[in-house]
Amino acid sequence: MTREDIVSKTKEILSEEFEVAEDLIVDDAELQATLELDSLDYVDLVVIIEENFGFKVEQADFTEIKTFSDFYDYVQTKVN
């Protein structure tokens, strides 16, 4: 899966699930602030990632993800 595929799929899924405009989901935007995530939303996000990208998310890995770019990099390393 290419980075472009990951970005496109992520924007589609997250904008629908968290009711955020796709144009707000940009590389340098903060994931938590843009999606307005609370602790329960993080659980939902992990489930969404696991179901849509086919890998198990490790909590320790996810704590380092601050921006969408970090998120894309993380997914790319796990799916490839």
Secondary structure, 3 states (H helix, E strand, C coil): CCHHHHHHHHHHHHHHHCCCCHHHCCCCCEHHHHHCCCHHHHHHHHHHHHHHHCCCCCHHHHCCCCEHHHHHHHHHHHHC
